[in-house]
Amino acid sequence: GISGGTTMTIQNGKVGIGTTSPDATLELYNISQTSDGDGSATETLSGQDSLLLQAAGGGVDKTTGSITWRSGSRRRAMITSVQENTDGDYQGIAFYTRGTDGPGDMFESMRIAHSGKVGIRTSAPLFGLSIAQGTADVNKIGWNDAGGFKRASLSCSSSTDALQFHTGTSDTERMR
């Protein structure tokens, strides 16, 4: 890090904060420990964070403080904080993506809830890992080979609640 004088450098189109020789378009140099080393991290703000986004609150399902990727003039992916309760301490992390080509809104693809539960295509995970119900490939747990071909999948039918096992490139149902 830099002690004393220079705290920000602009060099060859690169910005360095805390460094005089940035190696990326934006480099934030901070070697402060961010957790306690035992799986916990203090809630106290004491300069340990390299980037701090404010969770403004405002009510359940309100999203604030994002990191966003764009393609041309359109937002295409985003990671944001989402308030999950009227109490602002209940903050989850939501991942948004654009599932199709062309213009249109992004939608929440995955959430890590404040409880630590992960939801794929659901914003309210009930288990350690919850996947939205359905038979489309996006709703399955699957395995593919190195060539990108389907080998097996597992899904829960949205019409019958049947647990379905599929194998092969044609996704043939083998057991229910």
N, C-alpha and C positions, 0 to 999 in steps of 0.2 A: 504494500500500500504506500501511500504518500503521506509523509508527516510534514506539517507546516505548509508552505506556499501553494503550489498548484494542486487543484482538486479536480479540474476537468481539462481534458486535452482534445483538440480536434486536429487530426493528422491524416492526410491523404483520404479525406472523406469518411474517416472513422472517428467515433466519439468514445473517449475513455473517461470514465468517472472512477477516481481512485487509482488510476494508472496513467503513466506518461506515454505508454506505447501500446495502444489498443490493437488487438488482433482480429477484431470483428467489427461490423458496422456499428454496434453498440456493445461496449464491454463495461460491466459494472464489477469492479474489483472489491471484494469484501471477504476476508478470511475469518470473520467472526463465526463462532459456533452457533448454529441455529436451533439445536435441540440439546436436551440434557444427556443424551447418550443412553438413556434407559427406555426409549420409546415415548418419552414425554417432551414437551417444549413449554417453556414459561410463557404466560400470557403477557408479560411485561415487555413493553417496547423499550429496548435499550440499544438500538443501533445495529442489531444483529442481522436484520433483514436487508437484502440487496434491492428488493423492489417491494413496495408496500402499496396495496390497493385498498381504498376505503370501501367497506360494506356499509352503505348508507341506510340500510333498513327500509322501512316504508311499508312493511306488511308481508304476509305470507305469499310465497311464489314470486316476490319481486327480485329481480336480478340486478346486480351492481358490480362494478369493478371487473372489467374483462380484459383478456388478451385475445385479439382478433386477427385472423388471417384474411387476406382479400385476394381476389383475382380480378385485375382491372379495377373497375369502380364498384364491384360487388363484394360484400362480406360473404365468405364461404365457410368459415369455421370459427368457433369461439369457445373459450373456457371462461366461465363466469361464476361468481358467488351467487347462491340463491338462498333466500331466507325461507326456512321450512316451518316456522312457528311464529306466533305473534311476539315471542321473546327473540330479540335480535341476536342472542348468543347461538341460536340454532341455525348455523350456516352450513349449507352443503356446497358441493362443486358440481356444476352442470357443464356438459360438453355438448355443443351444438354443431351440426354439420348439415350440409345441403345434400340430400340423398339422390337428387337427379341433376341432370345437366340443364343449363340454361337459367333464366331469371327465376326468382321466387325466394320465399322466406326460408331461413334455416330452422331446423327443429331439434329439440333436445334428443340426443342419441344415447347418452349415458349420464348417470348421476352417481356420485359418491355422496351418500347422505351423511349428515352430521353424526349419525350413529356408527358410521363405518361400513354400512351395507352398500352394495353396488347394484345398480339397476341398469340393465341394457334395454332400451326402448320402453322403459317405465320410469316415471319420476318418483315413485313411491315403493322402493324395494322392501319386501317383507322378510327376505332371507339374506344370508351373507352375500349371495349372488342371485339376483332375480332377473329372469329374461321374460319379456312380454310373450304371452301365449299366442300360438298360431302355428300354421303349417308351412308358411313361406320360409325360404332359406334364412331370411333375416331373423326369424324367431327360433332357430335351431341351434343346438350345440353340435358342432360337426368336426370331422377330421378329413383332411385332404392330403394327397401325396405331394411329393416335391414338384411334380408336373402341374399341380393346381387342379387335379381331378378329385371329385368327391369320392370318399371311401366309406364313410358311415356318418349317421347323424341321429340325434335324439330330439324329439319335440313333444309338446303337449297340445293336443287338438283343442282348438277354441270352441268347437261345436259339441264335442263329447267328453272332454277332459281326459281322453285316452292318452296314455304314454306310448309313443310310437317310436320304434327303432327301424332305421333304414340303412341299407348297405348298397354299395356299388355306385357307378357313375350315373345310373338312371334313378337313384334314390328310391329303390324298391322297398316297400314296407315289408319287414321280416317278422315283426312281432308286435303285439299290442297288449 
